[in-house]
């Protein structure tokens, strides 16, 4: 706002997008394995979740063409409508598609890594909060974590060319984000901050 419009920082309040749920990852794989029996043989799983928009399709294409072939010991879940255009053409044995958005929690297990290989798009990446709020380990490009300075030390950040190596190295990916920090992004906390900002404006 300062750069574009010359407005002083004291004239506006910046609040983040939020999340409605903070929970630990699942120990139980029943739902995942019942939907995708073939994924049980993979010790590590990785998930990319997103809607059918351009930057998500580019990310899925990169995962399928560049990451999956180099990380064949990993089971990949392409979750949400971002995978609709690739489902019929993909015959990779370690890739599983689920277009339903309401099933994400079934895949948020202790051995699942949230992938964020985006290099285009606007605003902050809400999928980063989605992954972390479910207690997942997260692997992201530097572009994918823009705007989340406070979360940077809890996400494994590397260029997408290094994603396959990171997934295959059990010591490479950082532990999941502690829930107490994620509470900062809860809608309850954000709403309270917004109410405070309105009150200060009205009383100022």
C-alpha atoms as an extended CHARMM CRD file, in Angstrom:
* protein
*
       204  EXT
         1         1  UNK       CA              0.0000000000        0.0000000000        0.0000000000  PROA      1               0.0000000000
         2         2  UNK       CA              2.8680000000        2.3330000000        0.7780000000  PROA      2               0.0000000000
         3         3  UNK       CA              4.6570000000        1.6010000000       -2.4910000000  PROA      3               0.0000000000
         4         4  UNK       CA              1.5610000000        1.7290000000       -4.7150000000  PROA      4               0.0000000000
         5         5  UNK       CA             -0.5590000000        4.4010000000       -3.0620000000  PROA      5               0.0000000000
         6         6  UNK       CA              1.7170000000        6.2600000000       -0.6640000000  PROA      6               0.0000000000
         7         7  UNK       CA             -0.4420000000        5.3420000000        2.3230000000  PROA      7               0.0000000000
         8         8  UNK       CA              1.1650000000        5.2990000000        5.7640000000  PROA      8               0.0000000000
         9         9  UNK       CA              1.2450000000        1.9500000000        7.6060000000  PROA      9               0.0000000000
        10        10  UNK       CA             -0.7530000000        3.5550000000       10.4050000000  PROA      10              0.0000000000
        11        11  UNK       CA             -3.7580000000        3.9370000000        8.0850000000  PROA      11              0.0000000000
        12        12  UNK       CA             -4.4580000000        0.2400000000        7.5120000000  PROA      12              0.0000000000
        13        13  UNK       CA             -4.3810000000       -3.1530000000        9.1940000000  PROA      13              0.0000000000
        14        14  UNK       CA             -3.1270000000       -6.3160000000        7.4750000000  PROA      14              0.0000000000
        15        15  UNK       CA             -4.6490000000       -9.6370000000        8.5190000000  PROA      15              0.0000000000
        16        16  UNK       CA             -3.8750000000      -13.0560000000        7.0060000000  PROA      16              0.0000000000
        17        17  UNK       CA             -6.1930000000      -15.5640000000        5.4110000000  PROA      17              0.0000000000
        18        18  UNK       CA             -7.1940000000      -18.2000000000        7.9030000000  PROA      18              0.0000000000
        19        19  UNK       CA             -7.9670000000      -21.8030000000        8.7150000000  PROA      19              0.0000000000
        20        20  UNK       CA            -10.8430000000      -23.3780000000       10.5830000000  PROA      20              0.0000000000
        21        21  UNK       CA             -9.1110000000      -26.4790000000       11.9100000000  PROA      21              0.0000000000
        22        22  UNK       CA             -5.8570000000      -27.3010000000       13.6910000000  PROA      22              0.0000000000
        23        23  UNK       CA             -5.2830000000      -30.9680000000       14.4160000000  PROA      23              0.0000000000
        24        24  UNK       CA             -2.4500000000      -33.4960000000       14.5910000000  PROA      24              0.0000000000
        25        25  UNK       CA             -1.8350000000      -35.8720000000       11.6860000000  PROA      25              0.0000000000
        26        26  UNK       CA             -3.6650000000      -39.2010000000       11.6610000000  PROA      26              0.0000000000
        27        27  UNK       CA             -1.9730000000      -42.3230000000       12.9370000000  PROA      27              0.0000000000
        28        28  UNK       CA             -4.7530000000      -44.3880000000       11.3610000000  PROA      28              0.0000000000
        29        29  UNK       CA             -4.4750000000      -45.0600000000        7.5960000000  PROA      29              0.0000000000
        30        30  UNK       CA             -7.7640000000      -46.9650000000        7.2350000000  PROA      30              0.0000000000
        31        31  UNK       CA             -9.5680000000      -44.3670000000        5.1120000000  PROA      31              0.0000000000
        32        32  UNK       CA             -6.5620000000      -43.8260000000        2.8570000000  PROA      32              0.0000000000
        33        33  UNK       CA             -5.9070000000      -47.5180000000        2.3070000000  PROA      33              0.0000000000
        34        34  UNK       CA             -9.5700000000      -48.3650000000        1.7040000000  PROA      34              0.0000000000
        35        35  UNK       CA             -9.7200000000      -45.7350000000       -1.0390000000  PROA      35              0.0000000000
        36        36  UNK       CA             -6.3130000000      -46.5490000000       -2.5270000000  PROA      36              0.0000000000
        37        37  UNK       CA             -5.2390000000      -50.0990000000       -1.5690000000  PROA      37              0.0000000000
        38        38  UNK       CA             -2.1300000000      -49.8030000000       -3.7380000000  PROA      38              0.0000000000
        39        39  UNK       CA             -0.6900000000      -46.9290000000       -1.7320000000  PROA      39              0.0000000000
        40        40  UNK       CA             -0.1390000000      -49.0650000000        1.3570000000  PROA      40              0.0000000000
        41        41  UNK       CA              3.1510000000      -50.4150000000        0.0180000000  PROA      41              0.0000000000
        42        42  UNK       CA              4.7150000000      -46.9360000000       -0.0400000000  PROA      42              0.0000000000
        43        43  UNK       CA              6.3360000000      -45.9980000000        3.2670000000  PROA      43              0.0000000000
        44        44  UNK       CA              6.1960000000      -42.2780000000        2.4730000000  PROA      44              0.0000000000
        45        45  UNK       CA              3.2310000000      -40.5210000000        0.8790000000  PROA      45              0.0000000000
        46        46  UNK       CA              3.0780000000      -37.0570000000       -0.6680000000  PROA      46              0.0000000000
        47        47  UNK       CA              0.0060000000      -34.9840000000       -1.4540000000  PROA      47              0.0000000000
        48        48  UNK       CA             -0.6980000000      -32.0060000000       -3.6590000000  PROA      48              0.0000000000
        49        49  UNK       CA             -4.1160000000      -30.4640000000       -3.1270000000  PROA      49              0.0000000000
        50        50  UNK       CA             -5.7220000000      -27.6960000000       -5.1450000000  PROA      50              0.0000000000
        51        51  UNK       CA             -8.5000000000      -26.4750000000       -7.3890000000  PROA      51              0.0000000000
        52        52  UNK       CA             -8.5140000000      -26.5190000000      -11.1870000000  PROA      52              0.0000000000
        53        53  UNK       CA             -6.6790000000      -23.2580000000      -11.8470000000  PROA      53              0.0000000000
        54        54  UNK       CA             -3.6230000000      -22.5560000000      -13.9830000000  PROA      54              0.0000000000
        55        55  UNK       CA             -0.8950000000      -22.4540000000      -11.3100000000  PROA      55              0.0000000000
        56        56  UNK       CA             -2.1730000000      -25.6950000000       -9.7480000000  PROA      56              0.0000000000
        57        57  UNK       CA             -2.2980000000      -27.4700000000      -13.1130000000  PROA      57              0.0000000000
        58        58  UNK       CA              1.2830000000      -26.4140000000      -13.7960000000  PROA      58              0.0000000000
        59        59  UNK       CA              2.3170000000      -27.7800000000      -10.4050000000  PROA      59              0.0000000000
        60        60  UNK       CA              0.5590000000      -31.1090000000      -11.0210000000  PROA      60              0.0000000000
        61        61  UNK       CA              2.1570000000      -31.3980000000      -14.4450000000  PROA      61              0.0000000000
        62        62  UNK       CA              5.5810000000      -30.8140000000      -12.9390000000  PROA      62              0.0000000000
        63        63  UNK       CA              4.9940000000      -33.3870000000      -10.1980000000  PROA      63              0.0000000000
        64        64  UNK       CA              3.8700000000      -36.0330000000      -12.6930000000  PROA      64              0.0000000000
        65        65  UNK       CA              6.6250000000      -35.3850000000      -15.2380000000  PROA      65              0.0000000000
        66        66  UNK       CA              9.6130000000      -34.4980000000      -13.0760000000  PROA      66              0.0000000000
        67        67  UNK       CA              9.1310000000      -35.5940000000       -9.4460000000  PROA      67              0.0000000000
        68        68  UNK       CA              7.2080000000      -38.8820000000       -9.6340000000  PROA      68              0.0000000000
        69        69  UNK       CA              9.6390000000      -40.6870000000      -12.0050000000  PROA      69              0.0000000000
        70        70  UNK       CA             12.5640000000      -39.7970000000       -9.7280000000  PROA      70              0.0000000000
        71        71  UNK       CA             10.8000000000      -40.7800000000       -6.4960000000  PROA      71              0.0000000000
        72        72  UNK       CA              9.2210000000      -44.1280000000       -7.3020000000  PROA      72              0.0000000000
        73        73  UNK       CA              9.3810000000      -45.2270000000       -3.6610000000  PROA      73              0.0000000000
        74        74  UNK       CA              6.8640000000      -42.5080000000       -2.7740000000  PROA      74              0.0000000000
        75        75  UNK       CA              3.0930000000      -42.7410000000       -3.2270000000  PROA      75              0.0000000000
        76        76  UNK       CA              1.6620000000      -39.4970000000       -4.6170000000  PROA      76              0.0000000000
        77        77  UNK       CA             -1.9020000000      -38.2700000000       -4.0980000000  PROA      77              0.0000000000
        78        78  UNK       CA             -3.2150000000      -35.5810000000       -6.4430000000  PROA      78              0.0000000000
        79        79  UNK       CA             -6.1290000000      -34.1950000000       -4.4890000000  PROA      79              0.0000000000
        80        80  UNK       CA             -8.8880000000      -31.8650000000       -5.6350000000  PROA      80              0.0000000000
        81        81  UNK       CA             -9.9880000000      -30.7850000000       -9.0870000000  PROA      81              0.0000000000
        82        82  UNK       CA             -6.4210000000      -29.7900000000      -10.0550000000  PROA      82              0.0000000000
        83        83  UNK       CA             -5.8910000000      -33.3750000000      -11.2090000000  PROA      83              0.0000000000
        84        84  UNK       CA             -8.9730000000      -33.6990000000      -13.4080000000  PROA      84              0.0000000000
        85        85  UNK       CA             -7.1160000000      -33.0480000000      -16.6720000000  PROA      85              0.0000000000
        86        86  UNK       CA             -4.3980000000      -35.5810000000      -15.8810000000  PROA      86              0.0000000000
        87        87  UNK       CA             -6.3410000000      -38.4960000000      -14.4350000000  PROA      87              0.0000000000
        88        88  UNK       CA             -7.1340000000      -40.3210000000      -17.6880000000  PROA      88              0.0000000000
        89        89  UNK       CA             -3.6970000000      -39.8600000000      -19.2270000000  PROA      89              0.0000000000
        90        90  UNK       CA             -1.7040000000      -40.9480000000      -16.1770000000  PROA      90              0.0000000000
        91        91  UNK       CA             -0.8640000000      -44.6130000000      -15.7080000000  PROA      91              0.0000000000
        92        92  UNK       CA              1.8980000000      -44.1270000000      -13.1550000000  PROA      92              0.0000000000
        93        93  UNK       CA              1.6650000000      -46.8950000000      -10.5240000000  PROA      93              0.0000000000
        94        94  UNK       CA              2.5690000000      -44.6240000000       -7.6080000000  PROA      94              0.0000000000
        95        95  UNK       CA              0.0640000000      -41.8250000000       -8.3890000000  PROA      95              0.0000000000
        96        96  UNK       CA             -3.4910000000      -41.7380000000       -7.0220000000  PROA      96              0.0000000000
        97        97  UNK       CA             -6.1940000000      -39.1900000000       -7.8760000000  PROA      97              0.0000000000
        98        98  UNK       CA             -9.0730000000      -37.9770000000       -5.7260000000  PROA      98              0.0000000000
        99        99  UNK       CA            -11.1250000000      -35.0040000000       -6.9620000000  PROA      99              0.0000000000
       100       100  UNK       CA            -13.2280000000      -34.6760000000       -3.7900000000  PROA      100             0.0000000000
       101       101  UNK       CA            -12.1650000000      -31.7680000000       -1.5930000000  PROA      101             0.0000000000
       102       102  UNK       CA            -13.8520000000      -33.0980000000        1.5620000000  PROA      102             0.0000000000
       103       103  UNK       CA            -11.5170000000      -36.1010000000        1.8100000000  PROA      103             0.0000000000
       104       104  UNK       CA             -8.2940000000      -34.1990000000        2.5020000000  PROA      104             0.0000000000
       105       105  UNK       CA             -8.2130000000      -35.0980000000        6.1970000000  PROA      105             0.0000000000
       106       106  UNK       CA             -8.1810000000      -38.8190000000        5.2890000000  PROA      106             0.0000000000
       107       107  UNK       CA             -4.7520000000      -38.3680000000        3.7030000000  PROA      107             0.0000000000
       108       108  UNK       CA             -3.2240000000      -36.1670000000        6.4020000000  PROA      108             0.0000000000
       109       109  UNK       CA             -1.2820000000      -38.9400000000        8.1210000000  PROA      109             0.0000000000
       110       110  UNK       CA              2.0030000000      -39.0720000000        9.9840000000  PROA      110             0.0000000000
       111       111  UNK       CA              3.8970000000      -40.2810000000        6.9000000000  PROA      111             0.0000000000
       112       112  UNK       CA              2.3930000000      -37.8090000000        4.4140000000  PROA      112             0.0000000000
       113       113  UNK       CA              4.2680000000      -34.7840000000        3.0800000000  PROA      113             0.0000000000
       114       114  UNK       CA              2.3840000000      -31.7770000000        1.7270000000  PROA      114             0.0000000000
       115       115  UNK       CA              3.8410000000      -30.6040000000       -1.5970000000  PROA      115             0.0000000000
       116       116  UNK       CA              3.8700000000      -26.9870000000       -2.7150000000  PROA      116             0.0000000000
       117       117  UNK       CA              5.9770000000      -26.7690000000       -5.9070000000  PROA      117             0.0000000000
       118       118  UNK       CA              4.2650000000      -23.6290000000       -7.2110000000  PROA      118             0.0000000000
       119       119  UNK       CA              6.2100000000      -20.9780000000       -9.1060000000  PROA      119             0.0000000000
       120       120  UNK       CA              3.3080000000      -18.7610000000      -10.2290000000  PROA      120             0.0000000000
       121       121  UNK       CA              0.0980000000      -17.3790000000       -8.7370000000  PROA      121             0.0000000000
       122       122  UNK       CA             -1.0210000000      -14.4070000000       -6.6930000000  PROA      122             0.0000000000
       123       123  UNK       CA             -1.3580000000      -13.8190000000       -2.9760000000  PROA      123             0.0000000000
       124       124  UNK       CA             -0.3190000000      -16.2910000000       -0.3140000000  PROA      124             0.0000000000
       125       125  UNK       CA             -0.7300000000      -20.0420000000       -0.7580000000  PROA      125             0.0000000000
       126       126  UNK       CA             -3.6190000000      -21.2480000000        1.3870000000  PROA      126             0.0000000000
       127       127  UNK       CA             -2.6330000000      -24.8540000000        0.7770000000  PROA      127             0.0000000000
       128       128  UNK       CA              0.4230000000      -24.1950000000        2.9360000000  PROA      128             0.0000000000
       129       129  UNK       CA             -1.8780000000      -23.4300000000        5.8710000000  PROA      129             0.0000000000
       130       130  UNK       CA             -4.0420000000      -26.4260000000        4.9750000000  PROA      130             0.0000000000
       131       131  UNK       CA             -1.0380000000      -28.7390000000        5.1740000000  PROA      131             0.0000000000
       132       132  UNK       CA              0.3860000000      -27.2770000000        8.3740000000  PROA      132             0.0000000000
       133       133  UNK       CA             -2.9650000000      -27.1010000000       10.1600000000  PROA      133             0.0000000000
       134       134  UNK       CA             -3.2410000000      -30.8860000000        9.6780000000  PROA      134             0.0000000000
       135       135  UNK       CA              0.2160000000      -31.4270000000       11.1480000000  PROA      135             0.0000000000
       136       136  UNK       CA              1.8640000000      -32.4140000000        7.8760000000  PROA      136             0.0000000000
       137       137  UNK       CA              5.4990000000      -32.0580000000        6.9850000000  PROA      137             0.0000000000
       138       138  UNK       CA              5.6930000000      -29.5610000000        4.1250000000  PROA      138             0.0000000000
       139       139  UNK       CA              8.0040000000      -29.2420000000        1.1330000000  PROA      139             0.0000000000
       140       140  UNK       CA              7.7210000000      -25.9040000000       -0.6810000000  PROA      140             0.0000000000
       141       141  UNK       CA              9.4320000000      -23.7350000000       -3.2450000000  PROA      141             0.0000000000
       142       142  UNK       CA             10.6190000000      -20.3010000000       -2.0540000000  PROA      142             0.0000000000
       143       143  UNK       CA              7.7940000000      -18.7790000000       -4.1190000000  PROA      143             0.0000000000
       144       144  UNK       CA              5.2450000000      -21.0130000000       -2.4170000000  PROA      144             0.0000000000
       145       145  UNK       CA              6.0270000000      -19.7540000000        1.0860000000  PROA      145             0.0000000000
       146       146  UNK       CA              5.9650000000      -16.0280000000        0.2600000000  PROA      146             0.0000000000
       147       147  UNK       CA              4.1060000000      -14.0180000000        2.8740000000  PROA      147             0.0000000000
       148       148  UNK       CA              4.6190000000      -16.5670000000        5.6660000000  PROA      148             0.0000000000
       149       149  UNK       CA              7.8080000000      -15.3090000000        7.3080000000  PROA      149             0.0000000000
       150       150  UNK       CA              6.8190000000      -16.7410000000       10.7010000000  PROA      150             0.0000000000
       151       151  UNK       CA              6.3500000000      -20.2390000000        9.2310000000  PROA      151             0.0000000000
       152       152  UNK       CA              9.5610000000      -20.3010000000        7.2220000000  PROA      152             0.0000000000
       153       153  UNK       CA             11.5400000000      -22.2440000000        9.8370000000  PROA      153             0.0000000000
       154       154  UNK       CA              8.8950000000      -25.0050000000        9.9540000000  PROA      154             0.0000000000
       155       155  UNK       CA              8.7870000000      -25.7020000000        6.2190000000  PROA      155             0.0000000000
       156       156  UNK       CA             11.4370000000      -27.4160000000        4.1230000000  PROA      156             0.0000000000
       157       157  UNK       CA             12.1530000000      -24.9200000000        1.3570000000  PROA      157             0.0000000000
       158       158  UNK       CA             14.0120000000      -25.8700000000       -1.8140000000  PROA      158             0.0000000000
       159       159  UNK       CA             13.7640000000      -25.4170000000       -5.5500000000  PROA      159             0.0000000000
       160       160  UNK       CA             11.3180000000      -27.8060000000       -7.1400000000  PROA      160             0.0000000000
       161       161  UNK       CA             14.1610000000      -29.5340000000       -8.9960000000  PROA      161             0.0000000000
       162       162  UNK       CA             15.2250000000      -30.8890000000       -5.5800000000  PROA      162             0.0000000000
       163       163  UNK       CA             11.7940000000      -32.1600000000       -4.4830000000  PROA      163             0.0000000000
       164       164  UNK       CA             12.4190000000      -35.7820000000       -5.4580000000  PROA      164             0.0000000000
       165       165  UNK       CA             15.7060000000      -35.8990000000       -3.5490000000  PROA      165             0.0000000000
       166       166  UNK       CA             14.0910000000      -34.3470000000       -0.4710000000  PROA      166             0.0000000000
       167       167  UNK       CA             11.2480000000      -36.8800000000       -0.5220000000  PROA      167             0.0000000000
       168       168  UNK       CA             13.6540000000      -39.8020000000       -0.7260000000  PROA      168             0.0000000000
       169       169  UNK       CA             15.8450000000      -38.5130000000        2.1160000000  PROA      169             0.0000000000
       170       170  UNK       CA             14.1110000000      -39.3550000000        5.3940000000  PROA      170             0.0000000000
       171       171  UNK       CA             16.2010000000      -36.7630000000        7.2550000000  PROA      171             0.0000000000
       172       172  UNK       CA             15.6800000000      -33.9090000000        4.8270000000  PROA      172             0.0000000000
       173       173  UNK       CA             12.1670000000      -32.6880000000        5.6020000000  PROA      173             0.0000000000
       174       174  UNK       CA             11.4560000000      -30.6590000000        8.7320000000  PROA      174             0.0000000000
       175       175  UNK       CA              8.9860000000      -31.7760000000       11.3930000000  PROA      175             0.0000000000
       176       176  UNK       CA              5.4220000000      -30.4430000000       11.1920000000  PROA      176             0.0000000000
       177       177  UNK       CA              4.3990000000      -27.0450000000       12.4940000000  PROA      177             0.0000000000
       178       178  UNK       CA              3.4780000000      -26.8950000000       16.2020000000  PROA      178             0.0000000000
       179       179  UNK       CA             -0.2130000000      -26.2370000000       16.6540000000  PROA      179             0.0000000000
       180       180  UNK       CA              0.1990000000      -23.2770000000       18.9910000000  PROA      180             0.0000000000
       181       181  UNK       CA              1.7610000000      -21.1890000000       16.2120000000  PROA      181             0.0000000000
       182       182  UNK       CA             -0.9280000000      -22.2200000000       13.7360000000  PROA      182             0.0000000000
       183       183  UNK       CA             -3.5500000000      -20.8310000000       16.1210000000  PROA      183             0.0000000000
       184       184  UNK       CA             -2.3820000000      -17.4150000000       14.9340000000  PROA      184             0.0000000000
       185       185  UNK       CA             -4.0600000000      -18.2570000000       11.6310000000  PROA      185             0.0000000000
       186       186  UNK       CA             -7.3470000000      -19.4790000000       13.0950000000  PROA      186             0.0000000000
       187       187  UNK       CA            -10.4460000000      -17.5590000000       12.0220000000  PROA      187             0.0000000000
       188       188  UNK       CA            -11.2820000000      -17.0060000000       15.6870000000  PROA      188             0.0000000000
       189       189  UNK       CA             -7.9900000000      -15.2010000000       16.2560000000  PROA      189             0.0000000000
       190       190  UNK       CA             -8.2370000000      -13.2570000000       12.9890000000  PROA      190             0.0000000000
       191       191  UNK       CA            -11.8170000000      -12.1650000000       13.7400000000  PROA      191             0.0000000000
       192       192  UNK       CA            -10.7350000000      -10.9170000000       17.1720000000  PROA      192             0.0000000000
       193       193  UNK       CA             -7.9210000000       -8.9110000000       15.5900000000  PROA      193             0.0000000000
       194       194  UNK       CA            -10.3300000000       -7.4830000000       13.0230000000  PROA      194             0.0000000000
       195       195  UNK       CA            -12.8270000000       -6.4910000000       15.7140000000  PROA      195             0.0000000000
       196       196  UNK       CA            -10.0370000000       -4.7790000000       17.6370000000  PROA      196             0.0000000000
       197       197  UNK       CA             -8.9620000000       -2.8630000000       14.5310000000  PROA      197             0.0000000000
       198       198  UNK       CA            -12.5430000000       -1.6990000000       13.8700000000  PROA      198             0.0000000000
       199       199  UNK       CA            -12.9510000000       -0.6500000000       17.4920000000  PROA      199             0.0000000000
       200       200  UNK       CA             -9.7330000000        1.3650000000       17.4570000000  PROA      200             0.0000000000
       201       201  UNK       CA            -10.7960000000        3.0380000000       14.1960000000  PROA      201             0.0000000000
       202       202  UNK       CA            -14.2310000000        3.9720000000       15.5330000000  PROA      202             0.0000000000
       203       203  UNK       CA            -12.8550000000        5.2400000000       18.8280000000  PROA      203             0.0000000000
       204       204  UNK       CA             -9.8710000000        6.9400000000       17.2860000000  PROA      204             0.0000000000
